Amino acid sequence: MVGFKWLPLFAMTCISWPAIADQAPQNPAQKCDIGPVTRQYGGSAWLVYGCSDNKSLAFVTAPNSPATPFVFFYLYSQNRYHLYGEGNGSKKLTDSAFSDLKKLTPSQIEALLIDTSNVMHN
C-alpha cells in the first residue's frame, strides 16, 4: 500500500500497471507526471496527471483530502479506457469519485489530457 506522503510521488514515477491491479492491461511502465490540474470528483479534490503514453491519466487525492490516500488510473489499452483504483482513503468518498470518474467520456478524458499538458512548470 502506498502511504499518503508517498502518493504524489507514486503518481509521478514509473508505474507498472499490473502491480496496481491484477486485472490491469499489460501496459509498459510509464511516468505520470504531466500536470497536475485540480478537479472535483465525488465531492473531493483530485490532482490529475497525464501519463507518458499521452493517453492515460492518474488521479491522486489532493493534500488534506478526506479521501487520502487513494489513486485512480484511467489506462488506455485495447482501444479503450480502463478505470482502476487503489488506496485506503474514505470508502464513501472514493466510491463516489469512482462513480463520477467512470462516467467520463473518451472526449472528456482527452480534454483532461490537454489540460494537464498545458500546465506550465517553473
N, C-alpha and C positions, 0 to 999 in steps of 0.2 A: 504494500500500500504506500502511496506517495503521501508524505506529510504535508501539512499546509504550507510551511515555509519553503518547501521544495516544489510546490505545484507550478508556479510560474516558470521556474527553471525547467521543470519537466516538459512543459509545453513547448519550450523554445529549444530543446535539444533534440538530438536524433531519436526518433521514435520507431520502434519495431512494432508494427500494428498487431501481429499475432500475440505479442506479450500483453497487449491491452485487453483483448477479448479473444477467447478461444475460437469464436465464430468469425473473427475479423478476416477480411480478404487478405490474401498473401501479397501485400504491397512491400516494396523495399523500404528500409529505414529512410527517414527524411526529417528535415527540420521544419518546425512550425514556429517561426519567429518573425513573420511578416505582420506588422501592425504594432500594437493591437488597436482595435476600436472597442468602445464600450457599448454594450447593448443590454436591454432588459428582456429576460425570458423567465416565465414562471414567477414573476414578482421579485426577482433578484437580479443584480448586476453581474454581467459576464464580460470578461476580456476575450475578444475574438481575434485569433491569429490565423493568417494564411499559412499554408504549408508549401514546401519547396516543389511539389508537383504542380503548383498553380491551380489545383482543383479541390484540394481538401482543406478543411478548417479544424481548428482546435478552439474550444470554448472553455475557458478557465474561470473559476469563481473569482470575482473581484475581491480585493483586500477587504477584510472585515465583513464579508457577506455571511449571513447565517447559513448559506448553502455550502460553505467551505468545510472541508476540502472536496472538490469534485472537478472533473474534467470530462467534457464530451468531445467526440470527434465525428465529423462528417467526412467519411472517406469515400473517395471516388474510385470505383472498381467495377469492372464488367459493365461499363457504360451506364452506371447509375450510382447514386449516393447511398451510403450505408451509415446509420447513426449508432454510435457506441458510447458508453459512459462508464466511468469508474470513480470511486471515491466513497467517503463516508460522511458527507455533509447531511444536512436535514433532508430526510427522505421525502417529506411533504414538498419542500421547495425543489428538490432535484427531480421528483416525479412531475411536478408542474412545469419545470423548464423542459424536461424531455417531451412532454405533451406539446408545448409550444414549438420546440425545435423540429419535431417530426412533421409539423405542418408546413415547414419551409419548402417552397418550390425550387426546382433547379435554377430558375431565373433569380430568385431571391438569394440563393446560395452564391451564385455568380456575382451578384451585386455586392454581397459581403466581401467576396474575394477582391473586388475592385476597391472597395472602401479600405480594406487592410493594406493593399498595395499603395494607396495614396497617402498613408501616414508618413510624415517626414520625421526622420530621426536626426537629432542634433549631434 
